[in-house]
Amino acid sequence: MMNITQPPALFGISRSNRNFSDAYYWGKNQFNSAFPVALACYMRSQSHPLMYVKFKDSDHTQVTELAVTELFGSTLPNEQLHFSFETRFDPFRTFVHDELPAIDLVVGKGDPIQQLRPIEIKLTTLPDNTTEAGPEDKYGAELVIRSATTRYMALSMARAVDAHRVRVRVRVRVRVREIFEPVFARVRSWDSKAEMLPIVGKALAALELFLTEFKDLQSPLLMQPIWKTVGKSPVLADHCLDIFVWSDFALTHLFLDSVRKPRDTNAISRYGRATLRLTRFLYERSKSDKVFQAPIYDGMTFDNQNDKEFAISGTRSRELMACARLAKPIIAKDEIKHIILGGGQKFLSPERRFEAVFSDSIKACLNHA
């Protein structure tokens, strides 16, 4: 009998712009976006819903269940979907004049490929260094948000506003303009810290009004897989993997509270900057079909570096994500052997400490399987 050995692969990813039989696609930072997709495909095969963090009101999130089919935007089997990594979501090109940045994942179907859903992926570890000393039910994960995430958040909201019949769409855009115009109509220099600092509070209030009025239009955007370790050690917990998904509207909760309670009232923090950038985008989109992104996301720095948008600690994220599965993730470590296939873990060669700890944990788990 012929001995057929399965090549390295990840569960459920059959059609992709990455070939996982090639060691190249297991290196650097690529595994951190590919493994979560395979995890989602595996959870789908086991009929496990994802945990969905939604915008409830300006002070609270709501954590519910979300089917993987809703995240992917299709009921087609995993094997018939196309997973394109580091790709632009073409339907959003109609909203901007300048170049659209790539997002971590675009799910598509068919041939030629019809793009269905843009998804940002943020693999996080549980606990982070602010919660590791506490009990397990108080663990939280740090979230570092990049500019591409907040751009796609704004674009996703723009699409939500446009998702109506033409007559209704016009009324909705007029309403959006009514919300933001009193704040921004007289702005002369968007890059001026002196001019924009007094506006931050007004922009926040307008944003909260927008989110509250249109929260029924929110949709999944960021997939946050969590991998849980035993305290701060690199050893995986027995139940170690799960996926939380944030809606576009819910992502604003990562900065809303910090804007309400600034540490320095004489500065525009990264959180305040995120508020001003998002509200400016929504305001300009309400006036025109297309927006220039560069002046918003490459400009408007307000003495903050542009390396990332902002970050929040596990202490804060835990409050927004609180549920039983944050304390006890649904996937056990002995199930990893069903997700990483064909000895793919042997190719893992991460370059940064975070990825190194993760891959070492995976290898140790599979070596003892």
N, C-alpha and C positions, 0 to 999 in steps of 0.2 A: 504494500500500500504506500502511495506517495505521501511523504510527510510535508504538509503545507503549514508553514509558519506564518502567523498573522504579522503583517508589518506594523510598526508603531502607529498608533492612532488614538483619537479621542472619541469617546462615545457620542454617537449621533451626528457627528460632523462628517458628512459624506461629500457634500458639494461646498467648496470654499475656494478663496483665493490663496489659501495656505495648504501646502501638501505636508501632512504630518509624518509621512514616511521619510521625510528629509530632516536630518538632525538640525538643520539651520532654524527650523521653525519651533524648536524647543529651547532655544537660547535667548539670551538677553531678556527683554521685557515681554516677549511675545506670548510666553506661556501664561502670564498673568491675565491676559484677556481671553485666551483660548480655553483654558481649563474651566472658567466659569460658564462658558457656553455649553461645554460638554456636561457639566454638572446640571445645568438647567434641562438639557435634553434627557439626562438620566432621571432627574426628578419627575419629568413628564412621563417617562416610561413606567414609573412607579406610582403614578397618579397622586404625587405630592404637589399641592399648590405652593406657590411662593407667598411670602409675606409682603403685603403692599402698604407702603406708607403714603397716606393721602393727606391733602390739606383739608382740615375740618373747619377751623376758623383761624383768626389771626394769632391766637394764643395756643392752639392745640393741633396736633396731628391725629389721624385715625389709622390704626393698623388693622387691615383686613386681609383676606386671602385673594390671591390673583392666580388664575390658571396660566400655565406656561404658554398656552395657545394665545392668550390675550397679550402677553408680553411680546411674543413673536409676531402677532398680527395675522396668524393663519392657523387653520386646523389641519393643514397638510402634515403628514408624518415628518419627523426630523430629517429623514434621508432625502426628502424631496425639497427641503428648504435650502437656500444658498446663504452661507454665512461669509460675509465680506468684511475683513478687518481693516481698520485704518482707511476708511472710505468716506467720501462725501455723500450725503443724502440729497440726491438731485432734486426732489420736490421742493426743497427749501431754497433752491437757487432763485426761484421767482420772487423771493422776498428781499433779496440783497443786490446791490449794484456791484460790489467787489467780490473777491474770491471767497468761497465758502470753505471753512476749515474741515478737515476730516474728523470723523467721530470713531470711537473704538470699534463699533460693529454696526453694520447695516444688514438686516435680514431681508432676503428676497425670495422670489419663487419664479419658476418658469424659465424658458429659454426662447428669446432673450430674457434677461433677468428683469423682473418687475420689483422695484424696491418697495418694501412694506413698512419697515420700522427702523428708526435710528435708535441705538442704545449706547449710552456711555457705561463703561464698566469700571468699577472701583473695588478691587479685591482688598479686604481689610482683615486685620487680625484681632482676635478677642482673647484676652483683654488688652487694652493699650496701657501705656505707662502711668496714666492717671487713675486707672481703676484696678490694676493688677493686685494691689494690696487688700482689696475688699473682698466680700463674699461673691460667689459666682453669680448670684442673681442681681449683682450690682455691676457686673462687667459691662464695658462699653468699648466701641471701636473708634479710633481716630479717622476722620474723613478729611482728605486734602482735595480740594476742588480746583480744577484747572480752568483756564479761560474758555477752552472749547466747550466745557460743560455748560457754563453760563450763557454762552452764545446760543447753544442748541436749546437751552431752556427758554430763552427769549423767542427763538424761531418757532419752537413748539407752541408757545402761547399765541404767537401770531397766526399760526395755522388753525389753532382752536377757534380764534375769533372769526376766521374766514370760513369755518366749516358750517355754513348756513346757505340757504337759498339767497340769491343775489339781493333781493329786497330786504331780507332780514339782516344780511351781512352789512349793508350800508348803515342800517340803524345801529347795529352793534358797534361798528367803528366810530360812528358819531358819539356814542356813549363813552367809548374809551377815550376819545379826544376830550370830552367834557370832564372826565376825571382828572386828566393830567395837564390840561392847558392852563388852569389857574396857577399851577406850580411853575411851569416852564415857559410860558408865553413871552416873558420879558428877559430871558437869559441871553446875554450877549457873548459871553466866553465860557463855554462848557469846560474848558481846561483850567479855569481860574479857581484856585482853592478859596480865595477870599469871597468870590461871588457864590460858589456852590455850597460852602459850609453852612450858611444860614438856611439853605433850601433842604438839607438832608431830612429834617423832621417832617417837612411838608411832603416831600417825595415819599417817605415811608407811609404816611397816612393815606396818600393817594394809592399807593401800591396795595395796602391792606384793603382798601375799598374795592379796587379792581379784583383782587383775589377772592374776596367774599362774594362779589356779584357774579363772577364767572367760574366759580369752583366746579360747577357741574361739567365744565369742558376739559378738566384736567385729564392727562393721559400718562402712561408709564414712560419714563425716560432714562433713569439711571438704575443699573443693576448692581447691587452691592452684595457680593458673596462674602460670607464671614467664615473664617476658619479659626476654630477655638483650640487653644493650647492649655496645658496644665500650668496655670499661673503664668509666670514669665518665661518658663522653660520652652524649648523647641519641641517638646513632646506633645503630640496631638491628643486631645481629650477623646474619650470613647465616642461621644457624639460630638462631632467636630465641624460639620459643614452644613450650611444653609444659605438661602438667598433671600435678601430683602430687595424690594424694588421701590424706588421713589418716583412719585409723579413729578411732572414739571412744576406744578404749583407747590407741592410739598417741599421741594428743594429750597424754596425761599425761607423756610423755617431754620435753615442752617445759618442764616445771617440776621433774620428779623429781630430776635431778642437782643443780639449784641448791638444793633443799631439803636434800639430803645434805651439801652444802658451803656453809653460809650464810656470808655476809660478816660479819654482825653477829649473834652468838649471843644478844644481848640484845634483839633485835627480831624481829618476825614480818614477813618480806618479802612481797612480792606473791606469790611462788612458794609460800611457806608458807601464805599465806592461801588460795590456790587449792586446796592440799591439804586444809586444814581444811574449806573449803566443800564440796568434793566428798565427802569422807568423812562429813561430817555429813549431807548429803543422802542418801547411800546407807544410812547407819545409820537415819535416820528413816523412809526408805522401807521398810526391812526390818521396821519395827514397825507401819506403817500404810499403807493404800492410797493416801493422799494426803499431800502435803507442802506446807507453806507456804514458798514461795521467798523472799519479801521479807526475813524475818529473817536468811536465809543470805546472799543476794547484795546486798541493800541495807544490811544490817547487817554485822557481822563485818569491819569495815574495818581495825582494828588500826593506826590512824594512817596508813594508805595511802589515797590518793585513789581514788575509784571511777570515774575517767574511763576506765580500761581495766583488764583483769585482770592482764596482764603482757606482756612482750615478750622475744624472744630475738634475738640477732644472727646474722648469716650464718655466723659462725665455728662456732657451735653447731648451727644447723640443717643445715649441710653434713654434719656427722658423722651425723646422723639420716637424711638423704636420699641419701646417697652412692650413685651409680650412673652408668653411662655417659651417660645422658640428662640428668643434671644438668650435665655438662660440654658436651654437644652436644645441645640440644633437638631434637626430631624434626620440628618444623614450620619451614620456611624462610620468610623474610620475603616472598618473591614469592607466597606462598600467601595472604597477608592479603587480597588482592583477591577471593578466593573466600569470604571470611568476612564482610567488610563490603561490603554490596551497595547499589546504587542511589545511590552518592555520599554515603552516610551520614556519612562522615568530615567533610564540610563543616559538619555540625551540631555537631561537638564543640566544647564551650565550657567546659572544666573550670575550677574555681576554685582548686584547690590545686596546689602545685608538682608533686607526684608525678603527678597526673593530667595536668597540662600537658605534662610531659616525655613521658609515654606517648602522648598524643594528637598531639603534634607529631611524634613518631617515626612514628606511623601515617600521618599526613598526608604526610610527606616520602616514605615508602615508596610510598604509593599514587599520589602525583603523578608518580613516576618509573616507575610500572608500565607 
